[in-house]
Amino acid sequence: MPTFQVGGWYDIFGQGTLDNFTAMRGAGRSATLIMGPWAHTNWQHVVGDVNFGFGANSDFMGMRGRLHDLQFDWFRRTIGDGEAPEPDTGKVLLFVMGINQWRGETEWPLSRAVDTDFHLRADGCLTPEPPSTAEQPEEFTYDPMDPVPTTGGALLMSDEFRPGPLDRTAVEAREDVLVFTTEPLAEDVEVTGRVRVVLFAATDGPSTDWVARLCDVDEHGVSRNVADGVVRVRAATPGEAAEHVVDLWSTSIVFRAGHRIRVQVTSSNFPRWDRNLNTGEPEESATTARVARQHIFHDSTRPSRIVLPVVPAR
């Protein structure tokens, strides 16, 4: 059966929508996809702290009409009485944040996107160049009794936890949040596709979490979250570095010239994700907690990095 799939970059089910779409296309089925800058319950043009422009509103969507009209047209083509002017063939409509424009595509993911590494470096730098020397690892202490509070993101929670892109100033001021930032960009950089962070990390406990977040820093220095992810690990040997891949799901955004790309690394995002108590006990029955000492490595043999699907300028 043909499908019409709608999701948002800040929708907690957004990656599921994309996975469903790619599976349908992979099975040779007609599948239509629309991804806006929305959260799960907010299809307006203001999401979090950002006004994406009135064309982002699902009741307008620029010159493309209302989302309801697009859905109605799809129903006419797929289950109507045969009077539709042409059959449904499936399409992809993406909202590209940063430039705040809708763009039609024929596929997802975009085959022209190029996975591009940006490396975590000393002194909080983020560079395309990998480290060539033995840079010292970064350290922080993760206390599950004082977790990093949830601030924005792809959420479906109670009203005090707003979804979407929010100011990260308070979060980035914490000692248990590492921050790595590029120099101001000389030109626009479009990132459209699935984002991942490769961390070479060590913990002194039997178990811990690694949280990574992609942020856009504007020309005024305000950092706002774009995508994030978490991985729960069991340490085979506490204190020994291991490679971990953190899936940040997918996004579509242009980091404008003069902006900076930022990566946050920490070990919690509560209550969006339950706290790892660092003891290795089963989560459903754990009764104790311990403080963990965390290390993030970035040297020539352990190149921690974020992998961004960069779309070349047309």
N, C-alpha and C positions, 0 to 999 in steps of 0.2 A: 504493500500500500504506500502511496505517496505520503510524505510527512511535511509539516510546516513547523519549524522549531524556532522559538524565540528565547533569547537569554540576554544577560547583561554582564559586563566586565566586573561588576561588583555584586553579582548574584551568587549566592552560595551554591546554586546548582548550575552555574555557568559552564564549568568544565564538563559536567555531565551532558549538557545540551550539545556542546561541541563534539564530545565523544559519540553521542547518539547519531549526530549528523554524519560524521566520518564513517561510522559503521554502516549507515544506510547507503551512503554513496559507494562504499566498498562492496556492498552486496548488489550494486547495480540498480538501486531503487531511486526514484525521483525524490529529492529532498531539498527543501528550501530552508535557508538559515538567515535569521536576522539577529544581530548582536548589537545592542545599544550600550550606552555608558551607565546603565541602570543597575539598581539593586533589585532584590527579589520582589519587594513590595513598593518600589518607587520607580515609575516609568516617566517621571517628569524630567525637566531640563536642569534642575538643581539637585545634585546628589552630593551628600557630604558638604564640604566647604566650597565646592566648585560649581559655577554656573556654566554649563556646556553650551549655552545658547538655545534660543527657543526652538531651533530646528531639531534639538535632541529630544523634545517632548513627543511622546508616542501619539499625542493627539494632533501633531503637526508634521514632524519629520521632514521639514524643508519642502522642497518641490516634489517629494515622493508621496505625499499624501499621508493620511492617517494610518496608523498601524491596523486599526479595525477595518479600514477599506482594503488594505493589502490582504488581510485575512479573508475578507468576504470575496475578493476577486479570486483568491486561491481556491476557496470552496466551490465557486462557480466552475472553475476549470477542472476540478478533480471529481466532484460528486454532483455537478449541476445537471441540467436537462439537455446538455449537448449544444447549447447556444453560445458557449464561450468562444471568443474569436480565435483562440488557439489553445492547444493543450498545455498543461503544466509541464515544464521541463526542468524545474528547479533552478534556484539562483541563490546567491550569497550577497547579503547586504551588511556591511560592517560600519560601525561608527568609529572613526579614528580620533581618539582624544588628542589633546594638544593643539591640533589644527581644527578640531571640532567640526568634522565633515563626515557625511555619509559617503560611502564608496561601494560601488558594485564590483563584485568579483565573481569568478566562475568556479572557485575551489576553496577548500579549507583542509589543511593548512596551505599557505601560499608557497608554491614551489620556488618562487623567486627569492624568498627570504633566506638569508645566509646566517647560519649559526656563527656568532662572533663572540670571542672571549674578551671579557674585561676582568683583569686580575686584581685581587686584593693585594695591597702593597703596604709597606711600612709607612708610618706617619699618617695613616688614614687615607691613603691615596687609592684610587681605582684607575687603572691604566690598561690600554690594549696590549702593552708590552709586558711579558712575563718577567718575574724576578730572575736576575742572572747571578745574584750573590746569595749568601746565607743570611737572609733577613730573619730577625728574631720573631718568634711567634707572639701573638697578642694573647693576653690573659684577662679573664674576668671571673667573678664569683657569682654562681647562681644559687639563690636561696629560694626554695619553693614556698617559704612562708612570706616572701615579699616578691611575687612574680611581676613581670612587666604587664601593665594593664592593657586590655584590648582597647585600641583606638582606631576605629574605622576598619575598612576591609570588606571582604565578601561575607556579610553577616546576615543572619536571620535570628535576631535576639530581641530581648525586651527593649523598650523605648530608650532607656538610658544609654544604650550602646548603638550609636548611629553608624550605619554602613556608609561605605564610600570613601573618597579621599579626604583625609583630615590632616590638620597641622600636626607634625611629629615633634615639635620643639620639646615638650615635656618628656616624651619617651627618649629622645636622643640625648637628653641631659643626664640620664641614668648611667651609673658606672657599670651596669651589667648589660649595656647595649653598645656593641662595637659599630663604628660608622666608617665607611669607605666611600670616597667621593671623587669624581673626575674633576678636571679643570673645566671652566666654562666651555661649552661646545662652540666650535667655530662655525658649525653649520647644523641644520636640522638632522636628527637621527630618528628614523622611524623603526619602532619595534612592534612587529605584529606576528604573533604566534605563541608557542608554548615556551615559557622561561624556566630555567633551572639553575641552581647554584650547586657547584661542586666544592665541598668543604673537606679539607684535611684537618681533622680535629681530634682532640683527646680530652677525656674526662677522668677524674680520679675515682669516680664511682662506678658501680656495676651497671648502671643505666642512666640515661639522660635524654633530653630532647635538644635538637638543633632547629632553630627558627631563623629563616632568612626572609628579607623583605626588599623589594625594589621600590625606590622612591624617585620622584621628580622634584628637583630643587629649583625654584624659579629665580628670576634675576634679583629678587629682594632677599633671597636666602631662606625662603619658606619651603620646608620639605614636606611633601605629601605622598602618602602611600599609593602605589600602583598595583602591586601584587605581592602575595606572600605565601609561605608554605612552611611545613613542619615535618620532621622525621624523628621517630622514636627509635633509639638504638640501645642495644645491649653491648657493653664493652667486653670483648673477649679477654683482654688484659687491661685492667684499669691503668690509665696513664700512658697508654700506647696509642700513637696516632693511627687513625684509620680514615679511609675515604668514604664520604657519605654524599648522596645526591638528594637535594631538597627540591621537590617539584613545586613551583610557584604558580602552576596553572597557566592560563593564557591571557593575553591582553592585546590591545592595539592602541598605540600612543606614539605621537611624535614629540620627542624631547627637543624643544626649540633651541635655536642658536642663542647662546647666552645662558641657557639653563645648564644644570649639572645632573649627572646620573649618580644615584647614591644606592649603596647596599648596606642594610643593617643586618647584623648577626647577633643573636641572643639565644636564650634557652626557654623562653616562655612567652605566652600571649593569652592571658587568663582574663575572663573565662571562655574566650573563644575556643581554646583548647585546654583540656584538663592538664593540671600541673604534673610533671614527672617528679616524684618525690626522691629520686636519685638513689633508691635503695635496691631496686631490682625486684621488689615484692610485686605480686599481682596487683594491678591497679584497683580491682574491685574489692580487695581485702586489705590493702596496705594501711598500716596504723602508725607508722613512723616516717620521719623525713630527715634528710641530711643535706648539708650544704655541699655543693660540688665546685671544684676548681676546674675551670675550662680553659683549653688552649686551642687557638686557631693558627694553623701554620700557613705560611706563604713564602716558600723558597723555591729554588730551581727544581727540586725533586718532589715537592708537595705544593703544587701551584693552585691554591684555592682561587675560585673564579666564579663569575656569573656568566652564563651563556645566553646571549640575547639574539633572537631571530631578527636580524637587521634587514629591512627591505631597501634595496638600492633606489635612489631617486630616479624617477622616470625622466 
